[in-house]
Amino acid sequence: MTWENTTAILLAGGIARRMGRDKRFMEMDGEALIRSKVKQLEAQFSHVIISANDPEKLQFLNHPVVVDEWPDKGPVGGIASCLKQVETEWMFVTAVDIPTLDLHILKAMWEVRNDWDIVIPRESQGYLEPLYAFYNRKVLIDLERAVAADELALHTVISKLNHRVVDLPPGVHIPNLNDPEDYRLYEESTRG
């Protein structure tokens, strides 16, 4: 399944304090993490745009790079900035430090999107992952309001919107590379 009329938004503008280096360029399967993630998105979505504040470093990816309209407003500001540039009705938002796409999760979320503005997965431990979710274009105005009010916790913003939670089966996990230990464990799991 491919999402031909959906835009993938790749959030790649984080500071990466916990990782201690620019995680976008860490090696993953023999290439930079960001290049690996873009290739995965290209295979599934008709449009890919990247949210980052250093577009000159990302020209090699050959996709539009959207600079934050509201600097230092985190994912809420980055997503809102990108939504202003998108023409499709639906967007899949993901972060560069989530190294893989699980097409089963994407399909499960996509199939229940009707009547909702955001579809977000929840792991069996109860954790919601707003940076691996489908967003309808109509949430732009709500995100702009949140930025204007300096309400930057994405979970809080989503809780006030028309959203649907999709529970993942026990044991299904969305990996996130926040620090060197996450990176080490992920590399070990993919080798094993």
C-alpha positions as a LaTeX table, in Angstrom:
\begin{tabular}{lrrr}
\hline
Residue & $x$ (\AA) & $y$ (\AA) & $z$ (\AA) \\
\hline
Met1 & 0.00 & 0.00 & 0.00 \\
Thr2 & 1.23 & 3.49 & $-0.82$ \\
Trp3 & $-0.29$ & 6.77 & 0.24 \\
Glu4 & $-0.32$ & 8.64 & $-3.08$ \\
Asn5 & $-2.22$ & 11.71 & $-1.95$ \\
Thr6 & $-0.53$ & 12.06 & 1.40 \\
Thr7 & 2.52 & 14.10 & 2.33 \\
Ala8 & 5.17 & 12.75 & 4.65 \\
Ile9 & 6.58 & 15.37 & 7.00 \\
Leu10 & 9.96 & 14.44 & 8.44 \\
Leu11 & 10.83 & 16.42 & 11.56 \\
Ala12 & 14.60 & 16.79 & 11.53 \\
Gly13 & 15.25 & 20.00 & 13.41 \\
Gly14 & 15.79 & 18.83 & 16.98 \\
Ile15 & 18.88 & 19.85 & 18.91 \\
Ala16 & 19.74 & 16.26 & 19.98 \\
Arg17 & 21.14 & 17.23 & 23.38 \\
Arg18 & 20.76 & 13.72 & 24.79 \\
Met19 & 22.51 & 12.11 & 21.82 \\
Gly20 & 25.47 & 14.46 & 22.07 \\
Arg21 & 25.84 & 14.75 & 18.28 \\
Asp22 & 23.72 & 15.39 & 15.22 \\
Lys23 & 21.68 & 12.20 & 15.11 \\
Arg24 & 20.53 & 12.91 & 11.55 \\
Phe25 & 23.96 & 11.92 & 10.27 \\
Met26 & 24.60 & 8.88 & 12.45 \\
Glu27 & 25.15 & 5.77 & 10.39 \\
Met28 & 22.18 & 3.46 & 9.93 \\
Asp29 & 22.45 & 0.51 & 7.55 \\
Gly30 & 25.54 & 2.02 & 5.94 \\
Glu31 & 24.15 & 5.51 & 5.35 \\
Ala32 & 23.11 & 8.60 & 7.27 \\
Leu33 & 20.00 & 8.05 & 9.39 \\
Ile34 & 18.18 & 10.91 & 7.67 \\
Arg35 & 18.90 & 9.47 & 4.21 \\
Ser36 & 17.66 & 6.05 & 5.29 \\
Lys37 & 14.45 & 7.56 & 6.65 \\
Val38 & 13.85 & 9.67 & 3.54 \\
Lys39 & 14.24 & 6.61 & 1.32 \\
Gln40 & 11.64 & 4.75 & 3.38 \\
Leu41 & 9.23 & 7.69 & 3.10 \\
Glu42 & 9.82 & 8.09 & $-0.65$ \\
Ala43 & 8.79 & 4.46 & $-1.13$ \\
Gln44 & 5.42 & 5.05 & 0.56 \\
Phe45 & 4.35 & 8.67 & 0.04 \\
Ser46 & 3.91 & 10.80 & $-3.05$ \\
His47 & 5.34 & 13.90 & $-1.34$ \\
Val48 & 8.08 & 14.26 & 1.26 \\
Ile49 & 9.02 & 17.48 & 3.01 \\
Ile50 & 11.57 & 17.99 & 5.75 \\
Ser51 & 11.28 & 20.29 & 8.74 \\
Ala52 & 14.72 & 21.67 & 9.64 \\
Asn53 & 16.41 & 25.01 & 10.23 \\
Asp54 & 19.60 & 24.29 & 8.29 \\
Pro55 & 18.38 & 23.59 & 4.74 \\
Glu56 & 21.86 & 23.97 & 3.27 \\
Lys57 & 22.97 & 20.78 & 5.06 \\
Leu58 & 20.05 & 18.80 & 3.63 \\
Gln59 & 20.10 & 19.79 & $-0.04$ \\
Phe60 & 21.50 & 16.35 & $-0.93$ \\
Leu61 & 18.13 & 14.82 & $-0.04$ \\
Asn62 & 16.40 & 16.57 & $-2.98$ \\
His63 & 13.21 & 17.37 & $-1.06$ \\
Pro64 & 11.82 & 20.70 & 0.12 \\
Val65 & 13.15 & 21.76 & 3.52 \\
Val66 & 10.77 & 23.96 & 5.49 \\
Val67 & 12.37 & 26.29 & 8.02 \\
Asp68 & 10.35 & 26.95 & 11.18 \\
Glu69 & 8.14 & 29.99 & 10.82 \\
Trp70 & 8.12 & 30.14 & 14.62 \\
Pro71 & 11.66 & 29.42 & 15.88 \\
Asp72 & 12.14 & 27.46 & 19.09 \\
Lys73 & 8.54 & 26.23 & 19.23 \\
Gly74 & 9.41 & 22.54 & 19.02 \\
Pro75 & 7.39 & 19.96 & 17.07 \\
Val76 & 4.19 & 22.04 & 17.32 \\
Gly77 & 5.87 & 24.92 & 15.48 \\
Gly78 & 7.61 & 22.61 & 13.03 \\
Ile79 & 4.44 & 20.73 & 12.11 \\
Ala80 & 2.47 & 23.98 & 11.76 \\
Ser81 & 5.17 & 25.47 & 9.53 \\
Cys82 & 5.09 & 22.41 & 7.28 \\
Leu83 & 1.30 & 22.21 & 7.13 \\
Lys84 & 1.28 & 25.70 & 5.62 \\
Gln85 & 3.30 & 24.30 & 2.70 \\
Val86 & 1.27 & 21.13 & 2.11 \\
Glu87 & $-1.47$ & 20.73 & $-0.48$ \\
Thr88 & $-2.66$ & 17.22 & 0.36 \\
Glu89 & $-5.50$ & 16.62 & 2.81 \\
Trp90 & $-3.50$ & 14.21 & 4.97 \\
Met91 & 0.04 & 14.22 & 6.31 \\
Phe92 & 2.03 & 11.51 & 8.00 \\
Val93 & 4.29 & 13.16 & 10.56 \\
Thr94 & 7.36 & 11.34 & 11.79 \\
Ala95 & 10.67 & 12.19 & 13.43 \\
Val96 & 14.12 & 11.45 & 12.05 \\
Asp97 & 15.05 & 9.59 & 15.24 \\
Ile98 & 12.31 & 6.99 & 14.68 \\
Pro99 & 14.44 & 4.88 & 12.34 \\
Thr100 & 11.88 & 2.62 & 10.68 \\
Leu101 & 8.40 & 2.61 & 9.22 \\
Asp102 & 6.06 & $-0.15$ & 10.34 \\
Leu103 & 3.59 & $-0.45$ & 7.48 \\
His104 & 1.17 & $-2.50$ & 9.59 \\
Ile105 & 0.88 & 0.37 & 12.07 \\
Leu106 & 0.48 & 2.93 & 9.28 \\
Lys107 & $-2.22$ & 0.85 & 7.61 \\
Ala108 & $-4.13$ & 0.38 & 10.89 \\
Met109 & $-4.12$ & 4.14 & 11.50 \\
Trp110 & $-5.00$ & 5.00 & 7.90 \\
Glu111 & $-8.01$ & 2.71 & 7.85 \\
Val112 & $-9.70$ & 4.53 & 10.76 \\
Arg113 & $-8.87$ & 8.11 & 9.79 \\
Asn114 & $-12.38$ & 9.04 & 8.57 \\
Asp115 & $-14.19$ & 11.41 & 10.95 \\
Trp116 & $-10.94$ & 12.23 & 12.77 \\
Asp117 & $-8.37$ & 14.99 & 12.40 \\
Ile118 & $-5.45$ & 13.14 & 13.97 \\
Val119 & $-4.80$ & 9.42 & 14.25 \\
Ile120 & $-2.10$ & 8.51 & 16.76 \\
Pro121 & $-0.71$ & 5.18 & 17.94 \\
Arg122 & $-0.52$ & 4.09 & 21.58 \\
Glu123 & 1.87 & 1.40 & 22.75 \\
Ser124 & 0.68 & $-1.25$ & 25.19 \\
Gln125 & 2.44 & 0.57 & 28.06 \\
Gly126 & 0.12 & 3.52 & 27.39 \\
Tyr127 & 2.62 & 5.77 & 25.61 \\
Leu128 & 1.22 & 7.89 & 22.76 \\
Glu129 & 3.57 & 8.66 & 19.86 \\
Pro130 & 2.50 & 11.97 & 18.27 \\
Leu131 & 5.55 & 11.96 & 16.00 \\
Tyr132 & 4.35 & 8.86 & 14.19 \\
Ala133 & 0.81 & 9.90 & 13.36 \\
Phe134 & $-1.52$ & 11.06 & 10.60 \\
Tyr135 & $-2.68$ & 14.69 & 10.72 \\
Asn136 & $-5.43$ & 16.25 & 8.64 \\
Arg137 & $-4.69$ & 19.61 & 7.10 \\
Lys138 & $-7.55$ & 21.20 & 9.03 \\
Val139 & $-5.56$ & 21.08 & 12.32 \\
Leu140 & $-3.29$ & 23.85 & 11.05 \\
Ile141 & $-5.36$ & 26.63 & 12.60 \\
Asp142 & $-5.35$ & 24.81 & 15.96 \\
Leu143 & $-1.59$ & 24.37 & 15.86 \\
Glu144 & $-1.12$ & 28.03 & 14.98 \\
Arg145 & $-3.26$ & 28.99 & 17.97 \\
Ala146 & $-1.21$ & 26.71 & 20.20 \\
Val147 & 2.02 & 28.32 & 19.01 \\
Ala148 & 0.57 & 31.80 & 19.57 \\
Ala149 & $-0.43$ & 30.80 & 23.12 \\
Asp150 & 3.00 & 29.21 & 23.70 \\
Glu151 & 1.30 & 25.87 & 24.32 \\
Leu152 & 4.04 & 23.64 & 23.01 \\
Ala153 & 3.38 & 20.22 & 24.56 \\
Leu154 & 2.17 & 18.27 & 21.53 \\
His155 & 0.34 & 15.70 & 23.68 \\
Thr156 & $-1.66$ & 18.51 & 25.31 \\
Val157 & $-2.50$ & 20.12 & 21.98 \\
Ile158 & $-3.66$ & 16.80 & 20.51 \\
Ser159 & $-5.79$ & 16.00 & 23.57 \\
Lys160 & $-7.93$ & 19.05 & 22.75 \\
Leu161 & $-8.44$ & 18.10 & 19.10 \\
Asn162 & $-10.60$ & 15.56 & 17.29 \\
His163 & $-8.22$ & 12.60 & 17.54 \\
Arg164 & $-8.39$ & 8.83 & 17.41 \\
Val165 & $-6.01$ & 6.57 & 19.30 \\
Val166 & $-5.00$ & 3.26 & 17.73 \\
Asp167 & $-3.80$ & 0.74 & 20.31 \\
Leu168 & $-0.82$ & $-1.31$ & 19.20 \\
Pro169 & $-0.68$ & $-5.03$ & 19.99 \\
Pro170 & 1.40 & $-6.04$ & 23.03 \\
Gly171 & 5.08 & $-6.21$ & 22.14 \\
Val172 & 4.77 & $-3.87$ & 19.15 \\
His173 & 7.09 & $-0.94$ & 19.79 \\
Ile174 & 7.96 & 2.23 & 17.85 \\
Pro175 & 11.72 & 2.61 & 18.34 \\
Asn176 & 13.05 & 6.07 & 19.16 \\
Leu177 & 16.77 & 6.92 & 19.21 \\
Asn178 & 17.02 & 9.57 & 21.91 \\
Asp179 & 20.46 & 8.83 & 23.32 \\
Pro180 & 23.57 & 6.71 & 22.62 \\
Glu181 & 22.17 & 3.75 & 24.55 \\
Asp182 & 18.98 & 3.74 & 22.41 \\
Tyr183 & 21.18 & 3.80 & 19.32 \\
Arg184 & 23.36 & 0.93 & 20.58 \\
Leu185 & 20.36 & $-1.24$ & 21.52 \\
Tyr186 & 18.64 & $-0.56$ & 18.20 \\
Glu187 & 21.77 & $-1.50$ & 16.24 \\
Glu188 & 22.09 & $-4.71$ & 18.25 \\
Ser189 & 18.44 & $-5.61$ & 17.63 \\
Thr190 & 18.74 & $-5.11$ & 13.88 \\
Arg191 & 21.91 & $-7.21$ & 13.73 \\
Gly192 & 20.31 & $-9.98$ & 15.79 \\
\hline
\end{tabular}
